[in-house]
């Protein structure tokens, strides 16, 4: 899930901020499922970096906007039955952590300034959704 933010932050054992000016950042909540692989991570990183969702139909690549990456296994919640979500569609930590890192590394390789939260940590994510623009992306 990707959204344009003004700016965003994640609180971990020390805050992380996207910096940048108004409307000049992206927050990417990354969920990993069982059939994802490094190729999926690279493809999505390129899509996020080049997606024209900023002012004037520009991309983060066009304006050098920072990207805040936060792992979010809850994106794969299954709430079809009962009142308790199932997380069975989310890949386990040992599978998903390297793929979230691969996603961030692929963004950096494309030229992005990437900040990230701490994988598996209880974080407080703060954002002002600018637009609002929030999209769900798949490879």
Secondary structure by P-SEA (a helix, b strand, c coil): ccccccbbbbbccbbbbcccccccbbbbbccccccccaaaaaaaaaaaaacccccccccccccbbbbbbbbbccccccccccccccccccccccccaaaaaaaaaaaaaacccccccccccbbbbbbcccccbbbbbcc
